[in-house]
Amino acid sequence: MSQTSSNAARSGLIPKGAFVFPVDAFQTTREFAFLLLPDFTLLAFSSALEPFRIANQLAQKLLYRWTVHSPDGGPVVSSSGISVMADEPLDALSQEAHLFVCSGNRGTEVATPKVLAGLRRHARFGGRVGGICTGAATLARAGLLRDRAFTLHWENQPGFIETFPDLVPTPNKFEIDGDLMTCGGGAAATQMMLSVIASDYGSDFAIVVADMCLNSGDITPNAKQRSSIARAISSRNGRLLNVMRHMYENIEEPLSMEALSRDCGLSRRQIERLFDAHLSESPAAVYRNIRLDRARTLLAETDLAVADIAAATGFSSMDLLSRHMKARFGETPQGLRRR
């Protein structure tokens, strides 16, 4: 297919599928654009794009339109070595499109001065911007992140902070600050776009899109990119890992702090200092979140009654489990199970 015919097909892409979910209040078609920079992360790019394709398929209406751009209009090689054709160069970008910069591990260096100037021009004339994976690093170089909430992939945050000491990314999976949208890539890109779809057409429609993506549908803006255990593993602190291993092995009957101290050979104060230094959370909060994560898994994967799940995860009552799940996930056990 030629590039011209590819553009025409994409501008009106409403795929056919076995399942539809009609949208009653159709709005104006929203336009999105993806700027691919060398070594961009293919997973993050496709994870951001597919929810829009699925939304069009489910609604059988052109809810969303997208174009793919590169600095010069040519193909771009991803970090996995796969090339993706662009529709147009960056300077052909529509001012109406919400532009997402897609990059990978070289996010702080890969954009050329011409690309940075193009981003500034788009923003200066009212264009909206965003970043996927490490796209926020390019936005920072263009001077578009000051006094804004933003994020990028956790692996690249230390290097970003060294390069831009006055800009502090959040640890969240995605951030939406007005018309600025950024995410850490991968599944977070899908979740960010699901939040866009939910805002446009309601949570019920977004949940169906999430189901088609085989995604949990968790669009909580403050969901962290990394679990406590992942952060503990990356700390490589053997004493911290030992405490958390005891937590994971004792979910149904949680250990008291005194028992943890005894079994791990550490004082209570030593454990508290370890968790504060490496996880910025108290041991009690981490332990409770481990149990809540297990409860959510049981809700999704079993038919156990909520009372049984509460008992299996160390909560003394359904009410206590419900209160903590509402605080952590934004929904009660019944709400999560319905979803």
RANOR-V254933 format. One record per backbone hydrogen bond with DSSP energy under -1.0 kcal/mol. CO is the residue of the C=O (numbers start at 1). NH is the residue of the N-H. E is the energy in kcal/mol with one decimal. If there is no record, write none. Layout:
BEGIN
CO_NH_E + CO_NH_E
END
This chain:
BEGIN
2_6_-2.2 + 3_7_-2.2 + 4_8_-2.0 + 5_9_-2.2 + 6_10_-2.3 + 7_11_-2.1 + 10_13_-1.4 + 24_26_-1.4 + 30_65_-2.6 + 31_98_-2.2 + 32_67_-1.5 + 33_100_-2.9 + 34_69_-3.4 + 35_102_-3.0 + 37_40_-1.4 + 40_79_-2.8 + 41_45_-2.1 + 42_46_-2.6 + 43_47_-2.3 + 44_48_-1.6 + 45_49_-1.8 + 46_50_-2.5 + 49_52_-1.1 + 49_53_-1.4 + 50_54_-2.8 + 51_55_-2.2 + 52_56_-2.1 + 53_57_-2.0 + 54_58_-2.9 + 55_59_-2.4 + 56_60_-1.9 + 58_21_-3.2 + 61_63_-2.0 + 63_30_-2.4 + 65_32_-2.6 + 67_34_-2.2 + 68_87_-3.2 + 68_88_-1.5 + 69_36_-2.9 + 70_90_-1.3 + 76_84_-2.4 + 77_39_-2.7 + 78_81_-1.7 + 82_78_-2.6 + 84_76_-2.2 + 88_70_-1.4 + 89_92_-1.7 + 90_93_-1.9 + 94_97_-1.1 + 98_33_-2.4 + 99_130_-1.5 + 100_35_-3.0 + 101_132_-2.8 + 102_37_-2.1 + 104_107_-1.5 + 106_109_-1.8 + 106_110_-1.9 + 112_116_-2.3 + 113_117_-2.4 + 114_118_-2.0 + 115_119_-2.3 + 116_120_-2.4 + 117_121_-2.3 + 118_122_-2.3 + 119_123_-2.4 + 120_124_-2.8 + 121_125_-1.6 + 122_127_-2.8 + 123_126_-1.7 + 128_99_-2.6 + 129_181_-1.1 + 130_101_-2.5 + 131_183_-1.6 + 132_103_-1.3 + 132_135_-1.2 + 133_153_-1.6 + 134_137_-1.9 + 135_139_-1.8 + 136_140_-2.3 + 137_141_-2.0 + 138_142_-1.7 + 139_144_-2.7 + 140_143_-1.5 + 145_148_-1.8 + 150_170_-2.6 + 153_156_-1.4 + 156_160_-2.0 + 157_161_-2.7 + 158_162_-1.8 + 159_163_-1.8 + 160_164_-3.1 + 164_167_-2.1 + 171_225_-2.8 + 173_184_-2.5 + 175_182_-2.4 + 177_180_-1.9 + 180_177_-2.7 + 181_131_-1.9 + 182_175_-2.8 + 185_188_-1.7 + 186_189_-1.2 + 187_191_-2.3 + 188_192_-2.4 + 189_193_-2.0 + 190_194_-2.5 + 191_195_-1.7 + 192_196_-1.4 + 193_197_-2.5 + 194_198_-2.7 + 195_199_-2.0 + 196_200_-1.9 + 197_201_-3.2 + 198_202_-2.1 + 202_206_-1.8 + 203_207_-2.5 + 204_208_-1.6 + 205_209_-2.1 + 206_210_-2.5 + 207_211_-2.4 + 208_212_-2.1 + 209_213_-1.5 + 210_215_-3.0 + 211_214_-1.3 + 220_223_-1.7 + 223_173_-3.3 + 227_231_-2.1 + 228_232_-2.3 + 229_233_-2.6 + 230_234_-2.2 + 231_235_-1.2 + 237_241_-2.4 + 238_242_-2.0 + 239_243_-1.9 + 240_244_-2.2 + 241_245_-2.3 + 242_246_-1.8 + 243_247_-1.7 + 244_248_-2.6 + 245_249_-1.8 + 247_250_-1.1 + 256_260_-2.6 + 257_261_-2.5 + 258_262_-2.3 + 259_263_-3.0 + 260_264_-2.2 + 261_265_-1.0 + 261_266_-1.7 + 267_271_-2.2 + 268_272_-2.3 + 269_273_-2.3 + 270_274_-2.2 + 271_275_-2.3 + 272_276_-2.1 + 273_277_-2.5 + 274_278_-2.3 + 275_279_-2.2 + 275_281_-1.1 + 282_286_-2.1 + 283_287_-2.6 + 284_288_-2.3 + 285_289_-2.2 + 286_290_-2.2 + 287_291_-1.8 + 288_292_-2.4 + 289_293_-2.6 + 290_294_-1.8 + 291_295_-2.3 + 292_296_-2.5 + 293_297_-1.9 + 294_298_-2.3 + 295_299_-2.2 + 296_300_-1.9 + 297_301_-2.4 + 298_302_-1.7 + 305_309_-2.2 + 306_310_-2.6 + 307_311_-1.9 + 308_312_-2.3 + 309_313_-1.1 + 310_315_-2.9 + 311_314_-1.1 + 317_321_-2.0 + 318_322_-3.0 + 319_323_-2.5 + 320_324_-2.1 + 321_325_-2.6 + 322_326_-2.3 + 323_327_-1.7 + 324_328_-2.1 + 325_329_-3.2 + 326_330_-1.2 + 332_336_-2.6 + 333_337_-2.4 + 334_338_-2.1 + 335_339_-1.9
END
